[in-house]
């Protein structure tokens, strides 16, 4: 079997792929596909998640929840707190209009 050696960057993309990838040449022509390898552990985890009684949400449901649950300034403060950063200054701070 002929082997094609990927660059380190390409190998990282291929290793993290969850779905088949199209492979293109430098002119944009499709030259093949790459399908990720599912390990026994991956399959077991997927089966366990499917058998779980935990609720499931679509991407649309999660995005809608995020849009409606917290205002943007509050979300920024929350993210800053989680990451140990200083929260963003409010619009009234730092502009000389107190």
Beta strands, then each sheet from edge to edge (+ up, - down):
strand 1: 21-24
strand 2: 30-34
sheet 1: 1+ 2-
end
